[in-house]
Amino acid sequence: MNEASVLVVGGAGYIGSHMVLALRDAGHRVTVFDNLSRGFADAVGGVPLIRGDLANPADLDRALQGRHFDVVMHFAAYAYVGESVAEPELYYLNNVSGSLNLMAAMRRHGLKRLVFSSTCATYGEPEQLPIPESHPQRPINPYGRSKWMVEQMLIDQAAAFGLQSVSLRYFNAAGADPQGRAGERHEPETHLIPLVLQEALRLRQGGDAAGTQLKVFGSDLPTPDGSCVRDYIHVDDLAQAHLRAAERLLRGEVLGAEFYNLANGAGFSVLQVIQACREVTGQPIAWQTLPRRAGDPAVLVGDATRARQVLGWAPRHGELHEVVQTAWAWMLAREAGEAHAA
């Protein structure tokens, strides 16, 4: 697409910061809006950063007043399932009310194109595999419900106000920028690959394998090795899908609200991920086996046929070892940078 001006809401977070890189690489003008509650100012790569909160409409008006944006991309959600169960109000206030505030601000300032970061958690327990977009949406936790509610709001906003939107339902985001410019940082970390690599880093620094704090939940699930199977999608592939969605919006091909899965279509078990991390890092990673978690599906794999057919998108980094290698390179670079700073 021609040069466009894009507002990346939540652009200081994991996926948002990779989106900033992809947009800049494609020649677009980028502005980030983020409250930095879970993001990092140094992750935006030097693009303009407007510090503000979706909970405050005045912050949104300040960000949009006097500026033109061709597309808005919305990544500013809380995304910890366990936290959402313990603190549902937090998730409904930020993810749902915050999204409504964003849509209202866009309408006040004449903006009608939105790419929304959604999730496979809107589906709930899978009734068929791989999961297509037509699968019933019955989310089983407040996080999934909050994203589902925003999807419904987008449908209603399209009908009432002409908002054009593309929602992208991710499966498991993983990896880091292949050029080493950004990576995965969460506090606390809950994603499997960085947790396994943190254990590898501990061993690399002289730790004892017997002292591992890495946990595997379940060894008796109905999968080939008894551990959960998940569909991992490289974060750079996610960013490329957002570019395709923005192009579709800018060409005027979106009429209303559209929804697409982003997935590899193949799953890897927890133990396969650990083995890949062992091979990439050369470390004898060990783990503790705990009982399976209630409500944890044995297999979650997505069907991204529609994204391939309509958006012309396909994953470029689908091989597990490549995903792990990019994440490990980023982690080692950060370790070296912290050592140098000390």
KAHUPE-V545816 format. One line per field, one symbol per residue. ss: DSSP state (H for helix, E for strand, - for the rest). burial: b if it has 9 or more other ideal C-beta (glycine too) atoms within 8 Angstrom, else e. A space follows every 50 residues. Layout:
ss = ???
burial = ???
This chain:
ss = ----EEEEE----HHHHHHHHHHHH---EEEEEE------HHHH---EEE E-----HHHHHHHH------EEEE------HHHHHH-HHHHHHHHHHHHH HHHHHHHH----EEEEEEEHHH--------E----------HHHHHHHHH HHHHHHHHHHH--EEEEEEE-EEE-----------------HHHHHHHHH HHHH----HHH---EEE-----------EE-EEEHHHHHHHHHHHHHHHH ------EEEEEE-----EEHHHHHHHHHHHH------EEE--------EE -E--HHHHHHH--------HHHHHHHHHHHHHHHHHHHHHH-
burial = eeebbbbbbbbbbbbbbbbbbbbbeeebebbbbbbbeebeeebbbebebb ebebebeebbbbbbeebebebbbbbbbbeebebbeeebebbbbbbbbbbb bbbbbbbebebbbbbbbbbbbbbbebeeebbbbebebebebbbbbbbbbb bebbbebbeeeebbbbbbbbbbbbbbbeebebbbebeebebbbbbbbbbb bebeeeeebeebebebbbeebebeebbbbbbbbbbbbbbbbbbbbbbbbb eeebebbbbbbbbbbebbbbbbbbebbbebbebebebeeeebeeebeebb bbbbebbbebbebebebbebbbbbbbbbbbbbbbbeeeeeee
